[in-house]
Amino acid sequence: MAGVHRKLGYMVAMGTELGALVGGGALLGAYMDDHFGTQPWLSLTCLLVGIAAATWRMAYYIRRLNREDSEDQ
């Protein structure tokens, strides 16, 4: 039963991190655009960096879940 709870925890963490990375990148980019007057370039750059970081973290969690599934069998 502990394995199911651990997997659920990974899924919750993955969803939280994905939202935080993409949303944080968008908010940071919008703030920097307002501060430096570079609309829309810093927003787009920070958003793309956030998406890339979220993709990397999602791949990490998928690898980790797959590794635990293979160890359970």
N, C-alpha and C positions, 0 to 999 in steps of 0.2 A: 504494500500500500504506500510505502514511503516513496517509491519510484514515481507513482502517479502524482503525488503532491509536488515532488521535485520538478517533474515535467510541466505541471501547471504553473509553478513558480517561474520557470524559464519562459513560458509563454507570456505571462504577465510582465516580466522584466523586458522581454523583447518588444512588446507593444508600447510599454512606457518609454523605453529608450528610443525607439523609432520616432515616436511623436515628439519627444524632447529634442532629438537631434535635428529633425527637419524643421520643426517649429522654432527652435532656438536659432537655427541658421537664418531663417526668414526674418525673425525679429531683430537679430543682430545686424543683418544686412540693411533692413529698413532704417534702423537707428543710425548706422554709419552713413547711409545715403543722405539722411536729413542733416547730419552733422557736417559732412564734407561736400554736399551738393553734387553728388555724382549719380543721380537717378538714371537708370535703374541698375547700373553695373555692379555695385557692391551687393545689392539685394540678390541679384541673379547669381553672383559668385558664391556668396555665403549659402544660398539655398542649394546650389549644386554640391558644395562641400558637405553640407548637412545630409543630402541624399546619399552621397558617396559613403560617408561615415555610417549612416544607417544601414546601407547595404552590406558594408563590411561587418557590422555587428550582427546583422541577421544571419549572415553566412557563418559567423562564429557560433551562434546559438544552434543553428541547424547541424553543424559538425558535432557539437557537443551532445545534442540529443541523439544523433545517429550513433555516436560512440557508446553512449549509455545503453541504447537499444541492443547493440551488438554484444555488450558485456552481459546483459540480462539473459541472453539466450544461451 
